[in-house]
Amino acid sequence: MKTKIVTTDFARCVTRFLTLHLPGERNLSSLTIKSYSLTLKILIEYLDSFAKISPDRVELKDITAEIIRAFLASIGEQSSISNSTYNQRLSALKTFTRYAIFEYPEFILAGQRILAIPSKRGSEHEIVYLEKDAMKALLASPNQSTSRGRRDLAMIAMLYDTGARIQEFIDLKVKDVRLAQPETVSLTGKGRKTRIVSIMAETAKIVESYMHDKGFLEHDSCGELQLFNSSNRAQFTRPGITKILKRHFAAAKESNPSILFPEYIHPHALRASKAIHLLESGINLIIIRDFLGHTSVSTTQVYLRVNNQAKREAITHAYPSLVESVPAWRENSDLMSLLKELCS
């Protein structure tokens, strides 16, 4: 005789949230769903350790604002957790809470109290970008007489010219690149939304040379292959791309001591550089928003502030100082097993 498996409202809600709502109704990527799963997994582990509620017995009535505040305080005490990560965890819990309210209306009062928990205020992150002369120096760094150098140059040129997010870049396939006029690249971004961006003819030539080295242009069957991969033919990872970028960044700085470079570099800096250079060229902010794949122009405006600040500094340095400077987350499945699977 089979034992009847009893599932709690919380387990059912989490299962539907992660396996139906997020991928189906919200059309979120696997990486985003993994982030939500991780937050819920950490919360369940907290309830098990501190509230003494085992994972198979957690119910929605146990998810209160007081519990969430205590949970957030516990992760906030970890020195390695930034305000951004703290707010990301809170945002995931609020998204789950809104879903739970629709599924279980009796949860609305407790849910509203959770939704009222404020985020942490954090200082604005410095936007790292390269001025045009520094960007030219970086593009001149790879050794184009070697296949690896041509690959690295194609990667840097594509990262910059498309303004792609790092995951959009990693996911690029051969079929996503159009080398004939008008030269374009198809990027799949957040929410699996696809946008087509134009690239310069010079960038297309650089990528064409790299694709010729790889034999991508000889067979139509290559369309589904990854556009860029490492020396051992594995798909690139964020750290792998960052390592290549840092190597050429250091070489460019050493070879061009008279050019002003930022203190450090990361892949997003090339996206930021493209955005700021477009602004400097007088391109409309709405066009830049669509080019970058932002859902709101307010996100794009952070680059406008950087551009305006640079203009103010240039004006200031153009005049002599007039005064002396003064110092001055399956039905009937184990919840934790599902969460661990989704997080892996």
N, C-alpha and C positions, 0 to 999 in steps of 0.2 A: 504494500500500500504506500502510495507516494505521500510525502509530507507536503501539506499545503503551504506555499510560500506567501507570507504576509508582507506586503510592502507598505511603507509609510507614505503619507502625502508628500513629504519632503523628497523621498527617493523617486517617486513618480514624477514630481515636478522637475527635479534636476535632470532626470533622464530625458524628458520631453524637451526641456530647455536646450540641452546640449546636442541632442541627436535629431531634433525636428525643427525647433524654432530658429536657432542660430544658423544652421546650414541651409534650411529650407526657406523660412519666411524672411530671415534677415540676409541670406545669401553671403554669409561671412566666410572668410578663408579658413583653411585648416589651422593656420598659425594663430589667428585670432581666437578660434574656438579652443585651441590648446591653452591660451592665456586664461580664458574664462575657467576652463577645467582645473587649471593649477590653483587659481584663487579659491574655488570651491573645495578642492582637495585640502588645501591648507586650513581652511575654516573648519572642515570636518575633523581634521587632526587636532585642531585647537579644542573643539568641543569634547573630543575623546580624552585629551590630556588634562584640561583645566576644568571643564564642566562635568566631567565624568559621564558623558552620554556617548555610548558606543555608536559607531557609524550606522549599524543596522536599526538603531532605535531613534535616530534623530527625526523630529517632526517639525512642521512649519511653526508650531507654537513655541518651539525652542529658539527660533530665530527672531530675537528681539533687538531693539536699538541698543539696549545695554550690553547684550552679548557682542554685537557688532563693534561697538565702541571699545570694549575690552579687547576684542580680537585685533582691532586696528592698533590699539595701544601696544599690544604685545609685539606686533611686527614693526611698529614705529620705534621700539626700543633698540632694534638691531641697527648698529652703526652703519651696516652696509646697505640699508634700505634708504633710498632717496625719497624726497617728497613726491617726485614724479611717480615712482613705483608705488608708494603709499596711495596716491590718488588713483592710480590705475587699478589697484585692488578694490578700492572703494567704488569706483565707477562700475566695475564688473559685478559687484554685489548689488548695486542699485539697479542695473539692467536686469539681473535675475529677480530682484524684488518686484519690479514693474510687471514682469511676466507672471510671477506667482500671484500677484493681485488679480490679474485677469483670469487665471485658472482657478483660484480659490478666493472669491470675493470676501469671505470672512477674515481674510488676512489683511484687509485694507488698512485698518487702524495701525496695526504693528508695522505694516509696510510703509505707511506715510511717515512714521517716526524714523524709520531707517533712511528714507529718502531725504529727510531733513538734516542728516549728518553732514556737516560742512567738510569741504576738502581743505587740504593744507595749502597755505599760500607759499609759493616758492619764488625765489629770485629768477628773473628771466635768464635763460641760457644764452651764453655768448654765441652769436652766429659766426662760424668760421667760414671764411671765403677767401678766394684769391683774386687779387687785382688782375687786370687783363695781361699785363706784362709777366706776372708770376705764372699765370695759366699758360702762356706761350712757352715759358721756360720749362714748365712741367711736361708739356707735350713734346718738347725737344729732347727730353731726357732718355727715353728708350732707344736702344741701339737697333736701328731699322735694318741693319745688315744681317740680323739673326731672326729666325722664325719666332723665337720667344719675345724678342724685342718688338716685332711687328704685332704680336698678340697683345702685349702690354699697351702699346700705343693705341691699338684699336679699342681696348677696354677703357682706357682713360678718355679717349676722344668720344666714345659713345656715352659714357657716364656723364660727361660734361654737356655734350651737344643735345642729348635727349632730356636732360634734367631728370633722369629716372631715379626713383627710389631704389635702394639697394636690392630689395627683393624683386622688384620689377625687372631689374637688370639681370639678376641671377636666373630668373625664369625665362629669359629671352630664348627663342628658338630660331633656327635658320629661316624659317618661313615668315618670321615677323619682320624681316628686313627687306625693303624694296630698294634696289640699287638703281633702277631706271628712273628717269625723271617723271614725276617729282619724287625725289628721294625721301622715303619715310620709314618710320619704325613704329610698330604696333606694340603698345605697352598695356599689360593687364595689371591694374592696381588694386587698391582697397575696395572691398565689396565686389571683387572680380569684375570691376568696370574696365572696359577697354577704351583706350584713346589712341589716336594716331597722331604722331608728332613729326614735323619736318626736320630733316637734318641737312647740314651744309654739304655741298657737292664734294668738298675736300674730305669731310668725315666719311662720306660714302666710298671714296677712293681708298682711304685707309682701311676701312672694313672689308672692301672688296679684295684688297691685297692679302689680308689675313685669311679670308674665306677661300681664296685661291690656294694658299698654303695648306689649308685643311682639306681641300678637295671637295668643299661644299658646293662649288659651282658646276661640278662635272656630272652630278646625278640628281635628278628631281626627287629621288627617295630620301634626300638628306633634310628635307623640310622640317621633320619632327625632331631632329637632333638639337641638343643644346648648342647655342651659338658659341658660348665660351665655356671652356673646361680647363682643369689644371693639367699639369704635365703627365700625371698618371691617369688621365682621361676621366677623372671624377668630377662631379658637378662642383662648381665653386661654392664656397661658403663665405659669409660676411668676413670672418677673420682672414680668410685667404686673400680676398680682394684687398682688404685693408693693408695686409703685409706688403703686397705688390705696390700699392699706392704709396706707402710710407718709404719704400726703398727708392723709388724714383723722386719722391719729394725731397728726400735728403740729398740726393745727387744734384737735383736742380738748385737747391739752396747753396750747396758747396760751389757749384760752377758759376753761380751768379750772385756774388756777394753784394753787388750794388742794388739788387732788386729786393724790395720789401716783401717778405713772406710771412704768413701767420706762424705762430709758434709750433703748431702741430697740424696734422691733416687727418681726415677720415672721409669715407665715401660721400657722406651727405654734404660735405663742403663743396663738392663739384656741383651738386644740385643748387646749392645756395649761390655759388658763383654764377651759374647760368642765369638764375633769377635776377640777381643784382645787375649783371651785365645787360640784360634785356631792359631793365628799368633805366639804366644809364643811356641806352640807345633810344629812349623815348617811347617804348612799347607800352600800350595801355594795360593797366593793372588787370582788367577783366580777361584780356587775352593771355596774360601770364598765368592767371588763376587756372584757366582751361588747359594751358600747356603743361602745367605742373600737376594737374589732376586734383586740385583742391576743391572741396565741396562748398567752401565759403571764401569770399574775398577777404574776410578778416584774417584768415590764416596767411594769405599772401601778403598782407600789409606789413608783416614783420620785416620783410625784405625792404619795403618802402622806407621804414624807419631807419634801417641801416644805411640805405642810400642817402637819405636826408642828412644823417649824422656825418657821413663822409663828406658831403658837400659843405656842411658847416665848418668841419675841420679844415678843408681846403681853403675856404674863405679866410678863416682865422689865421692860417699860416702864411697867407698872401700879404698880410699887413704887418708892419713892424710893431713891436710892443711899445705902447705909449707910457706904460708905468712899469716900475720894477716888480719882478715876480715875487710873490709872497709865499713862503712855505705852507706851507699849509697841511570651470563641466561639457539600456535595454530593459525594457520591462523585465521584472523578476530576476534581474542579474544583480550581483553584488555591486553596490554603489562604488565602493572604493576601488574595486578592480576595474570598473569602467573608467573612473577618473584617472587611474594610473595609466590605462591604455591610451586615453586621449591626450595625456600629458607627455607620452613618450615620443 
